[in-house]
């Protein structure tokens, strides 16, 4: 009986460590590069599965917060705290569709890749991981 409890505990701890590894490998600050144009997207993935999101450009600015989940294949799904779009988010959605507020992205090699509505990973549109930075919204203080 005692032996089986130890095995169950060992399996539980192993599964818990896998979850923690996946979480810690993704947590960090990601941003689009200047070559992606004037419009910049930034995402801060936190270790507690919350995120901060910012889309910034010429006539459109939008920020939001929410929670994310990660599946076993490194697809990240985003659930925004509010579905209400401010004027900046509405403008961005008209101009850029789902890129302005992604529902899902794919993680690979320290990059977050955008995903088309048909599920295809877009290799040419991604956010790079930037070490040592945090996302601060306009007007937000540390």
N, C-alpha and C positions, 0 to 999 in steps of 0.2 A: 504494500500500500504506500509506504513512504517513498519507495523507488519511483512509482508512477507519478506521485505528486512532484517529485524533483524533475521528472521528464516534462510534465505539463508546464511547470514553472520555466524550465529552460526554453521550451518552444515559445512560450509567451514572451519572454525577454528577448529572444531572437527576433520575433516579429515586431516587437516594439522598437528594437534597434534599427531594423530596416526602415521603418516609418520615420524615425528620427534622422537617419542618414539622408533619406530623400528630401526631407524638410530642410535640413541644414545645407545641403548642396545647392538648393534653389534660392534660399534667402539672400537678399542683396538688392542693389540698385542697378537698374537697366535703363539705357537711353538709346534713342536712335542716333545715327551719325549725321554730321552736316551734309554728307553726300546724298542723304535721303530727302533733301530739299529744305525749304524754309520751315516746314512744319516739323515739330519735335514731339516725340512721345517719350514719357518717362514713367517707369513703374518701380515701386519699392515693395518687394515681397518680404514680409516679416516672418520670423520663425514661428509665431503663433497663428499662422495661416490667415493673417489680415494683410491687406495691401493698400497702398496709396497710388493713385493714377493721375497723370497730368498729360493733357494734349494742348500744345501751345503753337500758335501760328499767327499769320497776318490778321485775319478777321475773326479768328476763332480761338477761344481759350476755354478749357474745361478741366475741372479736377473732380475727383471722386474718391471714395473709400469703399472697402468691402471685404469679402472673404474669398479665399481661393482654395481649391482642392487639387490634388495631383494624383493621377492614376499611375498604374504600374509601368506605363510606357512613356512617362514624362510629358503627358498632355496636361496642361494647367487650365482649369475652368474657373472663370471669375463670376462672382455674384456681387453686384453693386448694391450698396446699402439703400440707394434710392434709384427708382426707375425714372424719376422725373428728370427731364433734360432742361438745363438752363439754356439761354439764347446761344451761348457759345457752343454748347454741345449739339444743339439743333443745327446750327450752321455747319459744324464739323461733320455731322451725319449726312447732311445734304451733299457736301463736297466730297467726302471720303467714305461714306457707308460705314461698314463694320470696323474699319481701321480706326475710326475716331473713338470707339469704345468696344474693344474686343471682348467677346464672350469666352474665347478659348485661344490658347497659344501653345506652342510646342517648344520644349527645352532641349537644347543640344549644344555641347561645346561652349558653355557659358554665354549662350545667346537664347533669346526668346523669339521664335518665329511666328509671324502672323499666319492665320489659317483662313482660307477662302470659305464662303458659305457652303460649298460642296464638300468641305473637309480636306481639300488639298493644301499641303504645307507650301507656303510661299517662300522659297529659298532666297529671293532677292529682297524681301522686306523683313527686317529683324531688328531687335534691340540688343546692344552689346552690354555685357556686365561691366560695371565701372566700380572698381574696388575703392574703398575708403570714402564713399559718398553716401549721402542720405537725401531723400526727396523732401524738399521743403516747398510747400505751396507758396504762391505769391502772397506776400504779407505775413507769412507764418514765421515765427521766431523759434530758434533752437531751444 
